[in-house]
Amino acid sequence: MTKRILITGATGFIGRPLSIELAKAGYEVVALSRRRAEAQSMFGGRVKVVEWDAATAGEWSELIDGALGIVNLVGENIGTGRWTQKKKQLILDSRLNAGSLLTEAIRNVEHKPQVLIQASGVGYYGDRGDELLDENSSIGSGFLADVARQWEASVRDVEALGVRLAIIRLGVVLGPHGGVMSRLIPPFRFFLGGHPGSGRQWLPWVHIEDVIGAVRLFLDNADCKGPFNVTAPDPTLSNDFYNLLGKAMHRPAIFPMPAFALKLALGEVATELLLPSTRVVPTKLLEAGYKFKFSDPLAAFKDILKQAR
């Protein structure tokens, strides 16, 4: 079996640096992308790019035969635009279609991959106040919880095919080239930063380098299976999170965003993404021996700001 890794969503915020780091580490990385030429230009020959449309089999499905693993990150961005019914259906369908397609492709190859690493999110747990949540906690309620439940279930059948399944329930991923930081830095730069709502809600964050580190652990460690919370080990209150970002940028965090205004402006995006309290801990990841590079928000912010210059 080769060290071939197929990555869906390879040109995205997480997929791009993950693909590059795995290639540097000696893996044979195959990036699956709808826009092949654009992806080839992005990676500059460091990874193999194969076209896929998340709907039909093709060259990519043949490359699953004998591969070491698959990392499935594909899905419509939940952080852009209002959640109209059309947008919500796209968020769900983009995830379920890819999961079903990958499962069927694995079923059809002779030599199954060893592992499928499936993205999910801590939205699985819903708005839970101060309750401490680990991988054994029950599912919550709301749109994102329902999306996470169905997304994880879309690939569950691979276990019956002899493929190890590791599910990464991601927190808010912080990185220098996109994601939430690209939306937080500008208002703070112009002295307009502040926390959403009361600031007393728990905000589960993780540095992108620790997402990559966790994926590498899941690729290499055959004991890693089932759901894993991929969040920093020490839960952070929203107020502290935004104050520390202000400190890292030498700016005050004095413009809180009232909950009613956020709900009026953003609707369900506010109630599901910005205002919930989800106090998540990565119990299984720590038990597997993972050592976080960034457990302190201030250190994470300073690192990201240095890279983003």
ROZA-555781 format. One record per residue (C-alpha): residue number from 1; x negated, y, z. Coordinates in Angstrom, 3 decimals. Example, Ala and Ser with C-alpha at 12.3 -4.5 7.8 and 13.67 -1.06 7.14 Angstrom:
BEGIN
NODE pos       px       py       pz
NODE   1  -12.300   -4.500    7.800
NODE   2  -13.670   -1.060    7.140
END
This chain:
BEGIN
NODE pos       px       py       pz
NODE   1    0.000    0.000    0.000
NODE   2   -1.342    3.416   -0.961
NODE   3   -1.340    6.526    1.223
NODE   4    1.226    8.025   -1.142
NODE   5    3.696   10.406    0.489
NODE   6    6.728   11.782   -1.356
NODE   7    8.051   15.102   -0.072
NODE   8   11.411   16.603   -0.967
NODE   9   11.771   20.328   -0.418
NODE  10    8.022   20.478   -1.018
NODE  11    7.995   24.081   -2.230
NODE  12    9.926   25.390    0.781
NODE  13    8.821   27.165    3.937
NODE  14    7.833   23.916    5.680
NODE  15    7.231   21.701    2.662
NODE  16    4.558   23.828    1.033
NODE  17    2.056   23.981    3.931
NODE  18    2.874   20.389    4.855
NODE  19    2.074   19.194    1.333
NODE  20   -1.217   21.098    1.287
NODE  21   -2.306   19.873    4.732
NODE  22   -1.483   16.235    3.952
NODE  23   -3.414   16.471    0.688
NODE  24   -6.410   17.890    2.595
NODE  25   -6.136   14.970    5.013
NODE  26   -6.538   12.474    2.172
NODE  27   -2.936   11.508    1.463
NODE  28   -1.746   11.167   -2.119
NODE  29    1.029   13.767   -2.002
NODE  30    3.873   13.768   -4.507
NODE  31    5.954   16.939   -4.397
NODE  32    9.512   16.507   -5.638
NODE  33   10.843   19.743   -7.096
NODE  34   13.628   21.027   -9.331
NODE  35   11.215   23.586  -10.822
NODE  36    8.235   21.535  -11.887
NODE  37    6.231   24.264  -13.644
NODE  38    6.659   26.675  -10.747
NODE  39    5.620   24.006   -8.254
NODE  40    2.568   23.039  -10.300
NODE  41    1.489   26.666  -10.326
NODE  42    2.080   26.916   -6.568
NODE  43   -0.034   23.874   -5.704
NODE  44   -2.718   24.372   -8.343
NODE  45   -3.399   20.684   -8.871
NODE  46   -3.788   19.838   -5.183
NODE  47   -0.696   17.621   -5.241
NODE  48    1.178   15.745   -7.945
NODE  49    4.464   17.405   -8.870
NODE  50    7.375   15.329  -10.131
NODE  51   10.723   16.732  -11.175
NODE  52   13.877   15.722   -9.376
NODE  53   17.382   17.150   -9.215
NODE  54   18.553   15.494   -5.975
NODE  55   21.257   13.770   -8.023
NODE  56   19.713   11.170  -10.325
NODE  57   16.906    8.610  -10.348
NODE  58   13.811    9.209  -12.437
NODE  59   10.017    9.044  -12.320
NODE  60   10.120   10.020   -8.638
NODE  61   12.137    6.941   -7.680
NODE  62    9.550    4.639   -9.262
NODE  63    6.834    6.275   -7.146
NODE  64    8.624    5.162   -3.974
NODE  65    7.574    1.577   -4.765
NODE  66    4.527    0.911   -2.595
NODE  67    4.444    4.389   -1.053
NODE  68    3.445    4.861    2.564
NODE  69    6.305    7.219    3.325
NODE  70    8.845    9.865    2.383
NODE  71    9.446   13.212    4.080
NODE  72   12.929   14.508    3.322
NODE  73   13.183   18.255    3.932
NODE  74   15.600   19.261    1.195
NODE  75   18.706   21.271    2.004
NODE  76   20.400   24.586    1.287
NODE  77   18.989   27.379    3.472
NODE  78   21.305   27.969    6.454
NODE  79   19.773   31.342    7.299
NODE  80   20.701   33.329    4.207
NODE  81   24.055   34.976    3.499
NODE  82   27.441   34.606    5.152
NODE  83   28.867   31.134    5.555
NODE  84   31.721   31.177    3.111
NODE  85   33.515   27.876    2.561
NODE  86   31.502   27.467   -0.636
NODE  87   28.219   28.108    1.190
NODE  88   29.117   25.681    3.978
NODE  89   29.978   22.966    1.476
NODE  90   26.652   23.556   -0.278
NODE  91   24.788   23.322    3.047
NODE  92   26.406   19.953    3.705
NODE  93   26.400   18.495    0.194
NODE  94   22.754   19.384   -0.525
NODE  95   21.720   17.341    2.494
NODE  96   24.039   14.376    2.108
NODE  97   23.428   13.950   -1.619
NODE  98   19.660   13.854   -1.149
NODE  99   19.922   11.419    1.754
NODE 100   22.160    9.044   -0.170
NODE 101   19.971    9.248   -3.271
NODE 102   16.788    8.458   -1.344
NODE 103   18.456    5.548    0.438
NODE 104   19.596    4.043   -2.863
NODE 105   16.154    4.528   -4.424
NODE 106   14.513    2.738   -1.478
NODE 107   17.044   -0.089   -1.801
NODE 108   16.078   -0.568   -5.450
NODE 109   12.276   -0.861   -5.112
NODE 110   10.454   -4.093   -4.379
NODE 111    7.863   -2.664   -2.004
NODE 112    9.630   -0.426    0.507
NODE 113    7.887    2.562    2.066
NODE 114    6.863    2.113    5.675
NODE 115    8.587    5.229    6.970
NODE 116   11.195    7.838    6.093
NODE 117   10.831   11.084    8.022
NODE 118   14.189   12.825    7.906
NODE 119   14.731   16.480    8.771
NODE 120   17.561   17.533   11.060
NODE 121   18.002   20.344   13.564
NODE 122   18.636   21.110   17.215
NODE 123   21.990   22.433   16.060
NODE 124   22.891   18.778   16.687
NODE 125   23.336   19.654   20.373
NODE 126   25.524   22.735   19.895
NODE 127   25.892   25.600   22.385
NODE 128   25.144   24.029   25.812
NODE 129   24.268   26.906   28.159
NODE 130   21.581   25.974   30.697
NODE 131   21.909   22.204   30.250
NODE 132   18.518   20.586   29.667
NODE 133   18.675   18.561   26.454
NODE 134   16.470   15.728   25.267
NODE 135   16.884   13.064   22.608
NODE 136   19.284   11.085   24.793
NODE 137   21.706   13.997   25.161
NODE 138   25.073   13.770   23.485
NODE 139   25.966   15.547   20.265
NODE 140   27.579   18.967   20.598
NODE 141   30.368   20.651   18.689
NODE 142   30.445   23.120   15.824
NODE 143   29.554   23.228   12.159
NODE 144   25.800   22.686   12.565
NODE 145   26.324   19.777   14.950
NODE 146   28.577   18.135   12.388
NODE 147   26.068   18.798    9.586
NODE 148   23.259   17.277   11.667
NODE 149   25.360   14.212   12.493
NODE 150   26.185   13.536    8.847
NODE 151   22.686   14.426    7.635
NODE 152   21.081   11.916    9.984
NODE 153   23.682    9.286    9.107
NODE 154   23.034    9.741    5.362
NODE 155   19.748    7.837    5.647
NODE 156   20.543    5.466    8.506
NODE 157   20.883    2.475    6.177
NODE 158   17.135    2.470    5.431
NODE 159   16.551    0.834    8.816
NODE 160   18.433   -2.267    7.639
NODE 161   16.054   -2.305    4.641
NODE 162   13.054   -2.601    6.963
NODE 163   12.007    1.050    6.772
NODE 164   11.083    2.879    9.952
NODE 165   13.218    6.024   10.349
NODE 166   11.946    9.051   12.276
NODE 167   14.347   11.999   12.555
NODE 168   12.898   15.435   13.321
NODE 169   15.381   17.702   15.065
NODE 170   13.695   21.003   14.348
NODE 171   13.955   24.115   16.458
NODE 172   13.488   27.608   15.037
NODE 173   10.295   27.192   13.012
NODE 174    7.835   30.099   13.239
NODE 175    5.268   30.623   10.498
NODE 176    3.426   33.402    8.685
NODE 177    4.869   32.975    5.208
NODE 178    8.647   33.030    5.406
NODE 179   11.275   31.689    7.755
NODE 180   12.692   33.676   10.622
NODE 181    9.491   35.668   11.205
NODE 182    9.842   37.356    7.820
NODE 183   13.152   38.774    9.089
NODE 184   11.994   39.634   12.611
NODE 185    8.739   41.450   11.860
NODE 186   10.137   44.397    9.807
NODE 187   12.596   45.742   12.437
NODE 188    9.979   45.429   15.178
NODE 189    7.439   47.175   12.980
NODE 190    9.794   50.152   12.791
NODE 191   10.569   50.114   16.547
NODE 192   14.038   48.634   15.985
NODE 193   13.525   45.201   17.521
NODE 194   15.604   43.560   20.223
NODE 195   17.294   40.327   21.272
NODE 196   20.684   39.158   19.985
NODE 197   23.572   39.012   22.429
NODE 198   22.929   38.817   26.177
NODE 199   19.364   37.550   25.825
NODE 200   20.161   34.856   28.406
NODE 201   20.557   32.103   25.824
NODE 202   17.788   29.513   25.397
NODE 203   15.945   29.695   22.086
NODE 204   14.226   26.461   20.954
NODE 205   11.245   27.478   18.806
NODE 206    8.230   25.689   17.340
NODE 207    5.128   26.823   15.456
NODE 208    4.903   25.456   11.923
NODE 209    1.490   23.941   12.672
NODE 210    3.130   21.761   15.320
NODE 211    5.803   20.687   12.835
NODE 212    3.009   19.542   10.524
NODE 213    1.212   17.881   13.437
NODE 214    4.355   16.010   14.438
NODE 215    4.922   14.776   10.880
NODE 216    1.369   13.457   10.757
NODE 217    1.967   11.613   14.021
NODE 218    5.145   10.052   12.639
NODE 219    3.320    8.935    9.486
NODE 220    0.512    7.283   11.440
NODE 221    2.252    5.909   14.537
NODE 222    4.438    2.888   13.861
NODE 223    6.037    3.217   17.309
NODE 224    7.632    6.562   16.398
NODE 225   11.219    5.874   15.401
NODE 226   14.606    7.425   15.970
NODE 227   15.307   11.099   16.760
NODE 228   12.593   13.452   18.011
NODE 229   13.100   17.023   19.168
NODE 230   10.395   19.086   17.479
NODE 231   10.357   22.170   19.677
NODE 232    7.779   23.814   21.929
NODE 233    7.556   21.988   25.280
NODE 234    8.581   24.918   27.492
NODE 235   12.070   26.289   26.719
NODE 236   12.182   30.077   26.290
NODE 237   14.978   32.522   26.981
NODE 238   15.910   34.740   24.044
NODE 239   15.131   37.922   25.984
NODE 240   11.621   36.675   26.818
NODE 241   11.073   35.496   23.244
NODE 242   11.848   38.901   21.742
NODE 243    9.962   40.823   24.439
NODE 244    6.881   38.724   23.744
NODE 245    7.192   39.370   20.016
NODE 246    7.311   43.085   20.818
NODE 247    4.244   42.707   23.017
NODE 248    2.341   40.918   20.249
NODE 249    3.248   43.728   17.832
NODE 250    2.689   46.507   20.383
NODE 251    6.320   47.500   20.014
NODE 252    9.159   47.669   22.554
NODE 253   12.164   45.372   22.251
NODE 254   14.720   48.033   23.166
NODE 255   17.465   47.586   20.594
NODE 256   19.527   44.557   21.578
NODE 257   22.128   43.437   19.072
NODE 258   25.545   43.150   20.764
NODE 259   27.299   39.837   20.269
NODE 260   30.501   41.456   19.022
NODE 261   28.610   43.401   16.345
NODE 262   26.764   40.293   15.175
NODE 263   29.997   38.325   14.968
NODE 264   31.625   41.138   13.024
NODE 265   28.711   41.459   10.608
NODE 266   27.720   37.807   10.195
NODE 267   30.701   35.742   11.306
NODE 268   29.907   32.099   11.912
NODE 269   26.197   32.623   11.230
NODE 270   26.048   34.647   14.455
NODE 271   28.039   32.192   16.575
NODE 272   26.129   29.147   15.307
NODE 273   22.586   30.469   14.746
NODE 274   21.916   33.617   16.780
NODE 275   24.013   33.379   19.926
NODE 276   24.094   29.706   21.052
NODE 277   22.049   28.558   24.026
NODE 278   20.218   25.301   23.359
NODE 279   17.694   24.362   26.052
NODE 280   15.820   21.602   24.263
NODE 281   12.735   19.684   25.380
NODE 282   10.609   17.368   23.141
NODE 283   10.525   14.452   25.580
NODE 284    9.837   11.679   23.064
NODE 285    7.184   13.669   21.211
NODE 286    5.278   14.268   24.446
NODE 287    5.675   10.606   25.441
NODE 288    4.189    9.631   22.064
NODE 289    1.058   11.558   23.035
NODE 290    1.452   14.628   20.855
NODE 291   -0.599   17.619   22.031
NODE 292    0.985   20.924   21.064
NODE 293   -1.226   23.580   19.522
NODE 294    1.223   26.289   20.564
NODE 295    3.334   26.034   23.712
NODE 296    3.329   29.752   24.524
NODE 297    5.375   32.139   22.330
NODE 298    2.893   35.006   22.708
NODE 299   -0.010   32.904   21.409
NODE 300    2.181   31.685   18.551
NODE 301    3.171   35.244   17.611
NODE 302   -0.423   36.482   17.682
NODE 303   -1.551   33.635   15.435
NODE 304    1.283   34.216   12.953
NODE 305    0.779   37.988   12.821
NODE 306   -2.937   37.500   12.170
NODE 307   -2.195   35.169    9.255
NODE 308    0.615   37.340    7.877
NODE 309   -1.581   40.424    7.396
END
